Amino acid sequence: MRFIRFFETLTMDDVPLVGGKNASFGEMIQSLQPLGVRVASGFALTADAYEALLDEKGVRKALGDALAALDASEIWRHGVRRDAI
């Protein structure tokens, strides 16, 4: 399970792996379920999953090229490029 982690297993120690919001959701589930609060189950994609996607043929280069073409002074126009990324 390198690419997914179930919320019920996540703690704040997992922030580097799944990000702060996902880790916080895991903490919330672990704290609230014993009190009888029903919380939706689910899973988080890991940073390893994102890296694996970038390693697919041409993805990292295509994303890098698209980001390099952005002009920070025209941030208001970046919605047009968003569709290409």
N, C-alpha and C positions, 0 to 999 in steps of 0.2 A: 504494500500500500504506500508506494513512494509518492504517488501523485494526489491522493486524497486522504483526508483525515476527518473522521466523524466528530461533530461538535462535542459530543459527550466525553470525548477523550482529551479535548484541548484545554490547556491552561495558559497562563501568561508566559510561561517558559517557551511556548510555541510561537511567540510573536515573529521571530526571524523566519520561521517556516511557513506560516499562514497569514501573517499580518495581525495588526492589533484588533481590528473589529471582529475577525473570526475567533481569535483567542479570547476576547472578552465575551463573545457569545457562548463559548464553551464554559467559561467560568460562571456565567449567568445560569446556564442550564444546570450545572452541577450544584449551584447554590439554591435554585428555586424548586427543582423537582422534588427534593426531599421534603419540602414544605407543602407539597401537593399542588403547586402551580404547574399547569400544563404548558409546556414550551415545545414548539415545533422542532422535530429532529431534522438533521440535514448533514451536510458535509462541506468542507472547504478544499479548494484546490491549493496545492502547495507551490512554493517557489520553484521546486524541482519540476513541476508540471509546466510552469511558464518557461523555464530554461529549456526543457525538452522541446517545446513548441518552437522556440527561437532557433534551436539546432536543426529543425527540419530544413530541407533543401531550399535555400534562398530566402528564408523568412527573415533572419537576422539582418542580412544585407538590405533587403527591400525596406524593412522598417527603418534601418539606419539612414538609408538614402532619403526616405520620405521625411524623416525628422530633420535631416541636415538641410533640406530644401525650405524649411520654415523660416520665415523672417519674423523675429520676435517683435519688431516694431509694428507689425501688422497683425497682431494677435486676434483682432476682431474678425479677420477674414479666414481664420484657420478652420472654421467649420467646413469650408469647401474641401480642404485637404483631408479632413477627418474621414470622409467617405472613401478616399483612396487607401488610407491606412487600414 
